[in-house]
């Protein structure tokens, strides 16, 4: 029997941060975009444009969760440039609000009285307003239809699902089992592994695996070895999963402390893209626009991906060497 390909949602969180929040000016934040988004380093560009070109070269799809609230502090033009680069590359723009930026706006946005670094700190009606603000900014930047949201730092709660549904979004991608009880405060959703309907919206949970008993690690390029990433994809395929969410960032391959390229992560990105392209008969990258609004298969509660100890040890050795090289 021919099995359907595993649908891979390769998500890229596109965001920027000042080196020092207390001293940050709008000019300094614009300059930080050169490193955090463009990825300009002495070794070459390795940020978002690099990843977009990599995916285009291999014929893969990426979902770019773009942080728009920074535009309230530095102006709209940088956001327009970022959105244009994503759209020109044939990739999808979705919503990724980091509420830290709201406190830096010269004039507080109407309808948002709370201040906080995580979305779960805001009451439901204010989360609705934050989503509206973010969509308006992305729309003015030329993003096209926005159907999904991921809270900054996965900092969502159950009210986030209701707020996202209220503003007409189809997908919510903030659930991360490895952040649960910390940034992620979604307590009423159970233990989702595959997309499922909840509070009138489809939840797209972050992919993860157990690297040792009782300890989870999410499938982020900078956090996992290439063997763990491809091993997680293979395990999900063998288990008959329909979808799996992976994570990258615009600055994934940038050592922001030293302002240089992270060669280890660059190799992972290049290796993963080539691997997905080579195995596209079993692994198919998709945009949110390709997803059904409802009717996702549901995984069993106990069906957790695991990784063998030798892969964990290999990653620990690789990460140790990476930290030594980047020191």
N, C-alpha and C positions, 0 to 999 in steps of 0.2 A: 504494500500500500504506500502510495506517495504521500509524504507528510508536507503540510504547508510550511513555508519558511517562517522562522522566528522573526517577528517584526521588531527591529531595533530602533529605539528612540534615542538618538545621540544628541544630547542637549548640551548647549554651550551657554553658560551664564556670562553675559557681557556687561562689565561694570568697571568702575575706576575708584581709586581711593587716594586721598592725600597722604603724604608722608607723616604729617602732623596735623590732626584735626583742629587743635587749638589755634594753630597759626595759619590754617589754610585760607587762601584767598582764591577768588575765581580764576585768576591767571595761573596760580599754582595747580589748581585742579585740572585746568585745561592741559597744562604741561604733563600732569600725571597720566593723562590719557595716552600720551605718546608711549609710555611704558606698559600701562595696564591693559590697553586695548590694542594699540598698534603694535606693541611689542618691539619697539626700536631698541636694539642693543648693539654693542660693538661687534658682535658676532653675526649680525644680520637681523632682519625682522622675523620674529617668531610668535607674534600675537594673533589676533583675530584674522587679519588678511592672510597670514600663513595657513591657518586652519581652513579658511574658506577656499584658498587655492588648492590645498591638499585634497579636500573633499570633491572639488570640481574635477580635479585630475583623475580621481578614481570613480567618478560618477556616483557619489554618495550624497545622501540627504542629511542635513543637520537642522535642529530646532534651536534658534538663538533666543534665549530669554534675556531681553534687553532691559537694563535699569534706566528708567526715564526721569525719575524725580530729581536727578542731578541737574536737569535743565532749568529747574526753578532757582538754582544757585549760579550757574555759569552761563545761562542763555540757551537758546534753542538750536543754534547752528551746529555745535558739535554733535548733538543727538541726530540731527538730520544727516550729517556726514556718515555716522555709524550705520544708521538704518539704510541709507542709500547703498553702502558697500555690501551689506547683507543681501538686500534685494537684488542688486546687480549680479551677485554670485548665484542667484537662483535659490537662495535659502529663505527660511521662514523666520519672521519676527514675532515673538510672544512677550508677555508682560512679566517683569521681574522687579517689583518695587522694593527698594531698600529704604526703610523709613528714617534712617539716620539723616538723610538729606533734608527732610522736612524742617528740621530745626535750624537749617542753614538758609532757608528762604528769607529774603529781605522782608517780605510780607507773608504772614502765615496764611496758608490756603483756607478759604472759606469752608466751613463744615468739618474741620479737623482741629480740635482743641488740645488733644493729647500730644505729648512728645515721648518718643521711645525709639530704641534701636531695633526692636523686633515688632513685627505686625501683630503678634498675639497680645501686645500691650495695649492695643487700641480696641475700644468697644466695636461691636458689629457695625453700627451705622457709620462709624468713621472709617472702618475698613472698606465699606461700600464706596465712600467718597474717595478714598485713596485709589481704589481701582478705577474709578471714573476719571480721576486726574491723570493717572498713568496712561489710560487708553487715549485720552484727549491729546496728551503730549506725543504719544506714538503716532496717532492719526495725523497730527499736524506735521510730523516728521516724515510721513509717507510710508508708514509701515504696512498698510493694507489691513485686511481683516485680522483681528486679534481674537483668538478663541481659547487661550490657555494662560494661566498665571502660575508662577512659582514665587513664594515669599522669599525675600532676601534672607540668606542664612538658614533657609527652611523654617523660619520663625513663625509658623502658622499655628492656629488652633481650630477647634471645630467651627467657631464663628466664621472663619475664613472661607470654609466651604459654602456656607449659606450666603455670605457676601458675594462670592464669585458667581454663584448661581443667580443671585438677585440682579447683577449687572449683565447677565446674559452670556457669561463665559461657559464654554462646554467642558473644559478640562482644568483640573487643579493638580499641580505637580509638586506640592510642598511636603508630602509625607516622606520622611526618611527614618526608618526604623533605628538607624545607628545614632540619630540625634534625638530620639524620643525621650521626653522627660527633661530635656535641656532646651535647645532652641525650638524643637518641634513639640508642640503641646496638643497635638491631635489625639485626644484620648478616647473619642467615641467611634473610631473607625475600625477597631479590631486590629488584626495583624495582616493587612493586605499585602499580597505579593504580586498580583496581577491587577490590571485596571478593573475597577468596579464602580457601580453607581452608589452614591451616598449623598444625602442632603440635596438631591436634585441635580447633581453634577457628577461627572466621571473622574474618579481619582486615578492619577498616574503615579504609583509609588516608585520611589527611587530603588533601583536594583541594588542588591547586597548579597553577601554570602558570609558563612561562618568560616573564619580563618583558623580558629581553634574553638573547642566546645564552649558555647555560651557567649562567644564574642563575635560581633558582626563588623563587617567592613564594607562600606558602600563602593560601588563600581565607578570610582573616579580615577581618571588617568594618572593624576599625580599621587594617588594613594595606593595604587595597585601596580604590580608588575604586568608586563605584557602577557605573561603566561597565566596570571590570575584573571586578567580581563578576557582573554580568549577562552580560558577554562570555564569561566562563569557563563559565557555565551554557549559553549558546548553543553554544559550541564543543563542549562535552561532548555536547550533544544531537545536533548535526550529526554527530559522530563515532560515534554509536550507543551511547554509554555507557548502562549500566543505572542506576548510582548515582553520586552526588557528595556529598562531605562538606564542609560549610561550618562556620565557627567564629565564635562570639561569646563574650563573657564577661558575667557579671552587671554588671560595672563598665565595659563596653565604651564607653558614652557618658559616662563620668565622667572629668574631669580630676582625678585623685587628688592631684596635687601642689598644686593650687589650690583643691580642694574645690568645683568648679563643674561645670556641664554642658559637654560638648563638643558644640557645635552641629553641627559637620561630621559627626560620627559619628551623631548623632541623625537627621540628614537621610538618611544612608546607610541606617540601619535602617528608617526609614519608607519610603524609596524602594524598598528591596529587598522589604519585605513587600508593598507595593502591587503591585510588578512580578510577584512570584510568584503573587499572587492573580489578577492580570489574565491571566496565562499558565498557569493551572492545567491547561489542556488538554495542555500539553507538559511541565510541571514539577509534580511531585506530592510535597509534603512528607510524610515518614513518620516513625513511631516505630520503635524496635527491635522492638516487638511485631508490626509489620507485615512484618518481613523474614523470608525463608525461612531456616531453620537451615542449609541447604546448597544447592548448585546455582546459585550466582551465575555469570553469564557472566564470562569472564575477558578483560581487555584485553590487547592485544599489548604486549610490553615496550617498544617504541619509540614508542607512541602518547602523546606528551606534548602537553598543551594549551599553546598559545602565545598571546601578546597582542601586538597591533601596537604599534610604537614610539610612535604618537601617544597611545595610552592611557597608556603608561608616563609620558610627559612630562606629560600632563594630571594624573595622580595626584601626580607630584612637585611640580607647581605648587600643587595643592590642599593637599598635606601641608605645604608650605612656608608657605602662608597660614595653615593651621591652627596650626602651631607659633608663628607670629608673634602670632596672636590669643590663644593660650593662654599666652604668655610673661608 
